[in-house]
Amino acid sequence: MITTLEHYFLWFLFYSFVGWTYESILVSCQQHRLVNRGFLNGPLCPIYGTGAILGVAILGNVHNPIIIFLISMVGATILEYTTSWVMEQLFHARWWDYSNFRFNLQGRVCLLGALIFGLGGVGVVLGSQPYVERVTDMIPLPMLHTLVTVLALITIIDLAVTVAGMLEFERVLDSVAQVVQDVAARAGGTWQRGSSAVSDRMREFSQDTVERLRWAVNGVINAQQKRMLKSFPKFQVPDRQDIIDSLRELMGPRR
């Protein structure tokens, strides 16, 4: 039983890494820069690992590709919708938005994504998983126990650091708003919550003022929170979107 759970954990990490690779390549090509596209700091997208493991557990003995495709499509859509809702309730933020895609549901899921995940389910269950199982079965038990223990600790620490940072994000955004207001006031300008982004006021500020804004903001927001904003273009925090827009401008290329 323990060995089976350890194998499942390794499979979860493997498919989380594959998902991270897919997402990072896709977004990097779209943005023309390298992007660490993952909720965690490490190279993992847990939603992909979770979906793959559920697919293997539920469909491991199914060999009909049409059935696998349909169940994977529906299951992945439910998983993605649920993940989006839970993360929004926990962090008061949304990481992705499919509102611009046809046949979407509240911007959380869309038909195109469901079709891609359905194909992915077929690829995992009938394609990669037999080889993945063969490799993990070759790992000696003592090495397996050690490997799983080390990777589990690293993953738990990464998860704890990430969650702690994002739970503080709303407070950080309020601090950023105060910093922008203070610097703008000292420069003889104005910026109030709910107003336009800093980009619309930058022409009123000197280069020195803009650099002071960047420096002050960098002292408030940490590297992980910056990465979230850069890695997730659709990242939204209701009632604080004006601050998000301002942060993106201040973290963008210097004028």
Contacts in CASP RR format, 6 or more apart in sequence:
PFRMAT RR
TARGET T0000
AUTHOR 0000-0000-0000
METHOD contacts of the structure
MODEL  1
MITTLEHYFLWFLFYSFVGWTYESILVSCQQHRLVNRGFLNGPLCPIYGT
GAILGVAILGNVHNPIIIFLISMVGATILEYTTSWVMEQLFHARWWDYSN
FRFNLQGRVCLLGALIFGLGGVGVVLGSQPYVERVTDMIPLPMLHTLVTV
LALITIIDLAVTVAGMLEFERVLDSVAQVVQDVAARAGGTWQRGSSAVSD
RMREFSQDTVERLRWAVNGVINAQQKRMLKSFPKFQVPDRQDIIDSLREL
MGPRR
3 141 0 8 1.000
3 144 0 8 1.000
6 144 0 8 1.000
6 145 0 8 1.000
6 148 0 8 1.000
7 133 0 8 1.000
7 136 0 8 1.000
7 137 0 8 1.000
7 144 0 8 1.000
8 53 0 8 1.000
8 57 0 8 1.000
9 148 0 8 1.000
9 151 0 8 1.000
9 152 0 8 1.000
10 136 0 8 1.000
10 144 0 8 1.000
10 147 0 8 1.000
10 148 0 8 1.000
10 151 0 8 1.000
11 49 0 8 1.000
11 52 0 8 1.000
11 53 0 8 1.000
11 56 0 8 1.000
11 129 0 8 1.000
11 132 0 8 1.000
11 133 0 8 1.000
11 136 0 8 1.000
12 46 0 8 1.000
12 49 0 8 1.000
12 50 0 8 1.000
12 52 0 8 1.000
12 53 0 8 1.000
13 44 0 8 1.000
13 49 0 8 1.000
13 151 0 8 1.000
13 155 0 8 1.000
14 49 0 8 1.000
14 132 0 8 1.000
15 48 0 8 1.000
15 49 0 8 1.000
15 51 0 8 1.000
15 52 0 8 1.000
15 53 0 8 1.000
15 124 0 8 1.000
16 44 0 8 1.000
16 45 0 8 1.000
16 46 0 8 1.000
16 48 0 8 1.000
16 49 0 8 1.000
17 43 0 8 1.000
17 44 0 8 1.000
18 48 0 8 1.000
18 52 0 8 1.000
19 45 0 8 1.000
19 48 0 8 1.000
19 49 0 8 1.000
20 37 0 8 1.000
20 38 0 8 1.000
20 42 0 8 1.000
20 43 0 8 1.000
20 44 0 8 1.000
20 45 0 8 1.000
20 48 0 8 1.000
21 43 0 8 1.000
22 48 0 8 1.000
23 37 0 8 1.000
23 38 0 8 1.000
23 45 0 8 1.000
23 48 0 8 1.000
24 34 0 8 1.000
24 35 0 8 1.000
24 36 0 8 1.000
24 37 0 8 1.000
24 38 0 8 1.000
24 43 0 8 1.000
26 37 0 8 1.000
27 35 0 8 1.000
27 37 0 8 1.000
27 231 0 8 1.000
27 233 0 8 1.000
28 34 0 8 1.000
28 35 0 8 1.000
28 37 0 8 1.000
31 233 0 8 1.000
35 230 0 8 1.000
35 231 0 8 1.000
36 42 0 8 1.000
36 43 0 8 1.000
36 227 0 8 1.000
36 231 0 8 1.000
37 45 0 8 1.000
37 231 0 8 1.000
37 232 0 8 1.000
38 44 0 8 1.000
38 45 0 8 1.000
38 231 0 8 1.000
39 45 0 8 1.000
39 46 0 8 1.000
39 95 0 8 1.000
39 162 0 8 1.000
40 46 0 8 1.000
40 155 0 8 1.000
40 158 0 8 1.000
40 159 0 8 1.000
40 162 0 8 1.000
41 158 0 8 1.000
41 161 0 8 1.000
41 162 0 8 1.000
41 224 0 8 1.000
41 227 0 8 1.000
42 158 0 8 1.000
44 155 0 8 1.000
44 158 0 8 1.000
47 79 0 8 1.000
47 80 0 8 1.000
47 83 0 8 1.000
50 79 0 8 1.000
51 75 0 8 1.000
51 76 0 8 1.000
51 79 0 8 1.000
52 121 0 8 1.000
52 124 0 8 1.000
54 75 0 8 1.000
54 79 0 8 1.000
55 71 0 8 1.000
55 72 0 8 1.000
55 121 0 8 1.000
55 124 0 8 1.000
55 125 0 8 1.000
56 124 0 8 1.000
56 125 0 8 1.000
56 129 0 8 1.000
58 71 0 8 1.000
59 67 0 8 1.000
59 68 0 8 1.000
59 71 0 8 1.000
59 72 0 8 1.000
59 121 0 8 1.000
59 125 0 8 1.000
60 125 0 8 1.000
60 129 0 8 1.000
62 68 0 8 1.000
62 71 0 8 1.000
62 125 0 8 1.000
63 126 0 8 1.000
65 122 0 8 1.000
65 126 0 8 1.000
68 118 0 8 1.000
68 121 0 8 1.000
68 122 0 8 1.000
68 125 0 8 1.000
68 126 0 8 1.000
69 118 0 8 1.000
69 119 0 8 1.000
69 121 0 8 1.000
69 122 0 8 1.000
70 118 0 8 1.000
72 117 0 8 1.000
72 118 0 8 1.000
72 120 0 8 1.000
72 121 0 8 1.000
72 122 0 8 1.000
72 125 0 8 1.000
73 114 0 8 1.000
73 115 0 8 1.000
73 117 0 8 1.000
73 118 0 8 1.000
74 114 0 8 1.000
75 117 0 8 1.000
76 113 0 8 1.000
76 114 0 8 1.000
76 117 0 8 1.000
76 118 0 8 1.000
76 121 0 8 1.000
77 109 0 8 1.000
77 113 0 8 1.000
77 114 0 8 1.000
77 117 0 8 1.000
80 108 0 8 1.000
80 109 0 8 1.000
80 113 0 8 1.000
80 117 0 8 1.000
81 105 0 8 1.000
81 106 0 8 1.000
81 108 0 8 1.000
81 109 0 8 1.000
84 94 0 8 1.000
84 95 0 8 1.000
84 96 0 8 1.000
84 108 0 8 1.000
84 109 0 8 1.000
85 108 0 8 1.000
87 93 0 8 1.000
87 94 0 8 1.000
87 95 0 8 1.000
88 94 0 8 1.000
90 167 0 8 1.000
91 166 0 8 1.000
91 167 0 8 1.000
91 169 0 8 1.000
92 170 0 8 1.000
92 237 0 8 1.000
92 238 0 8 1.000
93 166 0 8 1.000
93 169 0 8 1.000
93 235 0 8 1.000
93 236 0 8 1.000
93 237 0 8 1.000
94 234 0 8 1.000
94 235 0 8 1.000
94 236 0 8 1.000
95 228 0 8 1.000
95 232 0 8 1.000
95 234 0 8 1.000
95 235 0 8 1.000
96 108 0 8 1.000
96 232 0 8 1.000
96 234 0 8 1.000
97 107 0 8 1.000
97 234 0 8 1.000
97 236 0 8 1.000
98 104 0 8 1.000
98 107 0 8 1.000
98 108 0 8 1.000
98 109 0 8 1.000
98 110 0 8 1.000
98 113 0 8 1.000
99 107 0 8 1.000
101 107 0 8 1.000
101 110 0 8 1.000
101 111 0 8 1.000
101 112 0 8 1.000
102 110 0 8 1.000
102 111 0 8 1.000
102 112 0 8 1.000
103 110 0 8 1.000
103 111 0 8 1.000
103 112 0 8 1.000
104 110 0 8 1.000
104 111 0 8 1.000
136 144 0 8 1.000
139 147 0 8 1.000
161 224 0 8 1.000
162 224 0 8 1.000
165 222 0 8 1.000
165 224 0 8 1.000
165 225 0 8 1.000
166 225 0 8 1.000
166 228 0 8 1.000
169 225 0 8 1.000
169 228 0 8 1.000
169 237 0 8 1.000
170 237 0 8 1.000
170 240 0 8 1.000
172 220 0 8 1.000
172 221 0 8 1.000
172 222 0 8 1.000
172 225 0 8 1.000
173 237 0 8 1.000
173 240 0 8 1.000
173 243 0 8 1.000
173 244 0 8 1.000
173 247 0 8 1.000
174 240 0 8 1.000
174 243 0 8 1.000
175 220 0 8 1.000
176 217 0 8 1.000
176 220 0 8 1.000
176 221 0 8 1.000
176 243 0 8 1.000
176 246 0 8 1.000
176 247 0 8 1.000
177 193 0 8 1.000
177 240 0 8 1.000
177 243 0 8 1.000
177 246 0 8 1.000
179 213 0 8 1.000
179 216 0 8 1.000
179 217 0 8 1.000
179 220 0 8 1.000
180 191 0 8 1.000
180 198 0 8 1.000
180 213 0 8 1.000
180 216 0 8 1.000
180 217 0 8 1.000
180 243 0 8 1.000
180 246 0 8 1.000
181 191 0 8 1.000
181 192 0 8 1.000
182 216 0 8 1.000
183 209 0 8 1.000
183 212 0 8 1.000
183 213 0 8 1.000
183 216 0 8 1.000
184 190 0 8 1.000
184 191 0 8 1.000
184 201 0 8 1.000
184 205 0 8 1.000
184 209 0 8 1.000
184 213 0 8 1.000
187 205 0 8 1.000
187 206 0 8 1.000
187 209 0 8 1.000
187 212 0 8 1.000
189 201 0 8 1.000
189 204 0 8 1.000
189 205 0 8 1.000
190 201 0 8 1.000
191 198 0 8 1.000
191 201 0 8 1.000
191 246 0 8 1.000
193 242 0 8 1.000
193 243 0 8 1.000
194 242 0 8 1.000
195 242 0 8 1.000
196 242 0 8 1.000
197 242 0 8 1.000
197 245 0 8 1.000
197 246 0 8 1.000
197 248 0 8 1.000
197 249 0 8 1.000
198 213 0 8 1.000
198 245 0 8 1.000
198 246 0 8 1.000
198 249 0 8 1.000
198 250 0 8 1.000
199 245 0 8 1.000
199 246 0 8 1.000
199 249 0 8 1.000
202 210 0 8 1.000
202 249 0 8 1.000
202 255 0 8 1.000
205 213 0 8 1.000
207 255 0 8 1.000
210 250 0 8 1.000
210 254 0 8 1.000
210 255 0 8 1.000
211 254 0 8 1.000
213 250 0 8 1.000
214 250 0 8 1.000
214 251 0 8 1.000
214 254 0 8 1.000
217 247 0 8 1.000
217 250 0 8 1.000
217 251 0 8 1.000
221 247 0 8 1.000
226 251 0 8 1.000
228 235 0 8 1.000
229 235 0 8 1.000
229 244 0 8 1.000
229 247 0 8 1.000
229 248 0 8 1.000
229 251 0 8 1.000
230 251 0 8 1.000
235 244 0 8 1.000
236 244 0 8 1.000
237 243 0 8 1.000
237 244 0 8 1.000
END
